[in-house]
């Protein structure tokens, strides 16, 4: 069920998942929506009509979904402990899989114009991934020991903890 953020009024329903929806997002232009759910799928939708456009199978609950800036890729984080990058131009292509954490992934998102991504997990770690196409994947690991601190990551990405792990990307205006 989709509700208006300020009033809570019912706006519409995306029919298709067979389990609780754990994550939802709109792309930058609000021309596509994505959801991740307990039915082990991530789905891409037309937010105007509510039509399901694509469904991507996972092996466990999908908790995080995030579009790349130009909406050509979808990043997912799940209880598989992996990040997956789906090509939305060639939806039949196998996703890029990144073994990212040792426990369930709570949140993952692109930042720095899609050259980097960050993810947070129940293993109390934050991973910073360099996904620049010309370079091999580089990885940095940050351990969370105190949850009241603000960790500043390279190139403007940060993590704030106020009750939950929450990746933020100030360059995208997320989580500020």
BELGI-V415850 format. One record per pair of residues at least 12 apart in sequence whose C-alpha atoms are under 10 Angstrom apart, sorted by sequence separation. I is the first residue (numbers start at 1). J is the second residue. D is the distance in whole Angstrom. If there is no record, write none. Layout:
i: [I;I]
j: [J;J]
d: [D;D]
//
This chain:
i: [1;2;23;24;32;33;34;42;43;44;64;65;73;74;75;83;84;85;107;108;116;117;118;127;128;129;147;148;149;150;156;157;158;1;22;23;24;32;33;34;42;43;63;64;65;73;74;83;84;85;106;107;108;116;117;127;128;140;147;148;149;156;157;1;21;22;23;31;32;33;41;42;43;62;63;64;72;73;74;82;83;84;105;106;107;115;116;117;126;127;128;140;147;148;155;156;157;21;22;23;31;32;33;41;42;62;63;64;72;73;82;83;84;105;106;107;115;116;126;127;144;146;147;148;156;157;160;20;21;22;30;31;32;40;41;42;61;62;63;71;72;73;82;83;84;104;105;106;114;115;116;125;126;127;147;152;153;155;159;160;19;20;21;30;31;33;40;41;60;61;62;68;71;72;73;81;82;83;103;104;105;106;111;114;115;125;126;144;147;158;17;19;20;21;24;26;30;32;34;39;40;41;56;58;60;61;62;65;67;71;72;73;81;82;83;100;101;103;104;105;108;110;111;112;114;115;124;125;126;147;158;14;17;18;19;20;23;24;25;26;33;34;36;39;40;41;42;58;59;60;61;64;65;66;67;72;80;81;82;100;101;102;103;104;105;107;108;110;111;113;114;124;125;1;17;18;19;21;24;26;33;34;35;36;39;40;41;42;56;58;59;60;65;68;75;80;81;82;100;101;102;103;105;108;123;124;125;14;17;18;19;21;26;32;34;37;39;40;41;42;44;58;59;60;62;67;74;75;76;77;80;81;82;100;101;102;103;105;110;116;118;123;124;144;17;18;19;36;38;39;40;41;42;43;58;60;73;75;79;80;81;82;83;101;102;103;116;117;118;119;120;124;16;17;18;37;38;39;40;42;44;77;79;80;81;82;101;102;116;118;120;121;124;17;37;38;58;79;80;81;83;84;101;120;17;36;37;38;78;79;80;81;83;100;101;126;128;17;36;37;58;78;79;83;100;101;127;128;16;35;36;37;77;78;79;100;126;35;36;37;77;78;100;16;35;36;76;77;78;100;128;15;34;35;36;44;56;77;78;128;14;34;35;43;76;77;98;14;33;34;42;76;77;126;14;33;34;42;75;76;126;13;16;33;42;54;75;83;12;14;15;16;17;32;41;42;56;74;75;83;118;12;13;14;15;16;42;55;56;74;83;12;13;14;15;41;54;73;82;12;13;14;17;40;54;116;16;22;23;24;25;26;27;28;32;40;56;98;100;116;118;120;126;21;22;23;24;25;26;27;28;29;31;34;36;38;40;81;101;115;117;118;119;125;126;20;21;22;23;24;25;26;27;28;29;34;35;36;37;38;63;64;66;68;69;73;81;100;116;118;124;126;19;20;21;22;23;24;25;27;28;29;34;36;62;63;64;65;66;67;68;69;75;77;79;81;112;21;22;23;27;28;61;62;63;64;65;66;67;68;69;70;76;77;78;79;112;122;27;42;44;60;61;62;63;64;65;66;69;70;77;111;112;120;121;2;26;62;63;64;68;69;111;112;120;121;68;111;119;120;27;67;68;110;111;119;120;2;118;119;68;118;117;118;118;117;23;23;64;22;111;107;109;110;111;112;106;107;108;109;110;111;112;113;106;107;108;109;110;111;112;113;106;107;108;109;111;112;106;107;111;110;111;109;23;22;23;69;28]
j: [13;14;35;36;44;45;46;54;55;56;76;77;85;86;87;95;96;97;119;120;128;129;130;139;140;141;159;160;161;162;168;169;170;14;35;36;37;45;46;47;55;56;76;77;78;86;87;96;97;98;119;120;121;129;130;140;141;153;160;161;162;169;170;15;35;36;37;45;46;47;55;56;57;76;77;78;86;87;88;96;97;98;119;120;121;129;130;131;140;141;142;154;161;162;169;170;171;36;37;38;46;47;48;56;57;77;78;79;87;88;97;98;99;120;121;122;130;131;141;142;159;161;162;163;171;172;175;36;37;38;46;47;48;56;57;58;77;78;79;87;88;89;98;99;100;120;121;122;130;131;132;141;142;143;163;168;169;171;175;176;36;37;38;47;48;50;57;58;77;78;79;85;88;89;90;98;99;100;120;121;122;123;128;131;132;142;143;161;164;175;35;37;38;39;42;44;48;50;52;57;58;59;74;76;78;79;80;83;85;89;90;91;99;100;101;118;119;121;122;123;126;128;129;130;132;133;142;143;144;165;176;33;36;37;38;39;42;43;44;45;52;53;55;58;59;60;61;77;78;79;80;83;84;85;86;91;99;100;101;119;120;121;122;123;124;126;127;129;130;132;133;143;144;21;37;38;39;41;44;46;53;54;55;56;59;60;61;62;76;78;79;80;85;88;95;100;101;102;120;121;122;123;125;128;143;144;145;35;38;39;40;42;47;53;55;58;60;61;62;63;65;79;80;81;83;88;95;96;97;98;101;102;103;121;122;123;124;126;131;137;139;144;145;165;39;40;41;58;60;61;62;63;64;65;80;82;95;97;101;102;103;104;105;123;124;125;138;139;140;141;142;146;39;40;41;60;61;62;63;65;67;100;102;103;104;105;124;125;139;141;143;144;147;41;61;62;82;103;104;105;107;108;125;144;42;61;62;63;103;104;105;106;108;125;126;151;153;43;62;63;84;104;105;109;126;127;153;154;43;62;63;64;104;105;106;127;153;63;64;65;105;106;128;45;64;65;105;106;107;129;157;45;64;65;66;74;86;107;108;158;45;65;66;74;107;108;129;46;65;66;74;108;109;158;47;66;67;75;108;109;159;47;50;67;76;88;109;117;47;49;50;51;52;67;76;77;91;109;110;118;153;48;49;50;51;52;78;91;92;110;119;49;50;51;52;78;91;110;119;50;51;52;55;78;92;154;55;61;62;63;64;65;66;67;71;79;95;137;139;155;157;159;165;61;62;63;64;65;66;67;68;69;71;74;76;78;80;121;141;155;157;158;159;165;166;61;62;63;64;65;66;67;68;69;70;75;76;77;78;79;104;105;107;109;110;114;122;141;157;159;165;167;61;62;63;64;65;66;67;69;70;71;76;78;104;105;106;107;108;109;110;111;117;119;121;123;154;64;65;66;70;71;104;105;106;107;108;109;110;111;112;113;119;120;121;122;155;165;71;86;88;104;105;106;107;108;109;110;113;114;121;155;156;164;165;47;71;107;108;109;113;114;156;157;165;166;114;157;165;166;74;114;115;157;158;166;167;50;166;167;117;167;167;168;169;169;76;77;119;78;167;164;166;167;168;169;164;165;166;167;168;169;170;171;165;166;167;168;169;170;171;172;166;167;168;169;171;172;167;168;172;172;174;174;106;106;107;172;172]
d: [4;7;5;6;7;5;9;8;4;9;5;7;6;5;9;10;6;7;6;6;7;5;9;7;5;9;10;8;7;10;9;5;8;6;8;5;9;6;6;9;6;6;8;5;9;5;7;8;5;8;8;5;9;5;7;6;6;10;8;6;9;7;7;8;7;6;7;9;5;6;6;5;9;7;6;7;9;5;7;10;6;6;7;6;7;8;5;7;8;5;8;10;5;7;10;7;8;6;5;10;7;6;9;5;7;6;5;10;6;5;7;5;9;6;5;10;6;5;6;6;10;9;7;9;7;10;8;9;4;7;9;6;9;9;5;8;9;4;7;9;5;8;5;7;10;9;4;7;9;5;7;7;5;9;8;10;10;9;9;9;10;6;6;7;8;9;6;6;10;6;7;10;7;6;9;9;5;6;10;6;6;10;10;8;5;6;6;10;9;9;9;6;5;8;9;10;9;10;9;9;5;8;10;9;6;5;8;10;10;9;9;9;6;5;9;10;9;6;6;8;10;10;10;10;8;8;9;5;7;8;10;10;9;8;5;7;9;9;10;9;9;10;10;9;6;8;9;10;9;5;7;9;10;10;10;10;9;6;7;8;8;8;5;7;10;10;9;9;10;10;10;6;6;10;7;8;5;10;10;10;10;9;10;9;9;5;7;7;10;8;8;5;10;10;9;10;5;9;9;7;8;5;10;10;9;5;9;9;8;6;8;9;8;9;10;10;8;5;6;9;10;9;6;9;10;10;9;9;10;10;9;6;9;9;9;6;9;10;9;10;10;9;8;10;6;9;9;10;7;6;6;10;9;9;8;10;10;10;10;9;6;8;8;7;9;9;9;10;10;10;9;10;10;9;9;9;5;8;9;7;10;9;10;8;5;7;9;9;10;10;10;10;10;8;6;6;10;7;7;6;10;10;8;10;9;8;5;8;9;4;8;10;8;10;9;10;8;8;5;6;9;6;6;10;9;8;10;9;8;8;6;9;8;5;8;7;10;9;6;10;6;7;10;10;8;6;9;7;9;9;9;10;9;6;10;9;8;6;9;10;8;6;9;10;9;6;9;9;10;7;9;7;9;10;8;9;8;10;7;8;8;10;10;9;8;9;7;10;9;9;8;9;10;9;10;10;9;9;8;10;9;9;10;5;8;7;10;9;10;9;8;9;7;7;8;10;8;10;10;8;10;8;10;9;10;10;9;8;7;9;9;9;8;8;8;9;9;10;9;9;8;9;9;9;7;5;7;7;8;6;9;9;9;8;8;10;10;8;10;10;9;9;9;10;10;9;8;5;5;6;6;8;8;7;9;10;9;9;9;10;9;8;9;8;8;10;10;10;9;9;9;9;9;10;8;7;6;8;8;7;8;9;10;9;10;7;7;8;7;8;6;9;9;8;9;10;10;10;9;9;8;8;9;9;6;5;7;6;8;8;10;9;10;9;10;10;7;9;6;10;9;10;10;9;7;6;8;7;7;9;9;9;7;10;8;10;10;10;9;8;8;7;8;8;6;10;6;7;9;7;10;9;10;9;10;9;7;10;10;7;10;7;10;9;9;10;9;10;9;10;10;10;10;10;8;8;9;8;9;7;10;6;9;8;7;7;7;8;8;9;7;9;8;7;10;8;7;8;10;10;7;9;10;10;9;9;9;9;9]
//
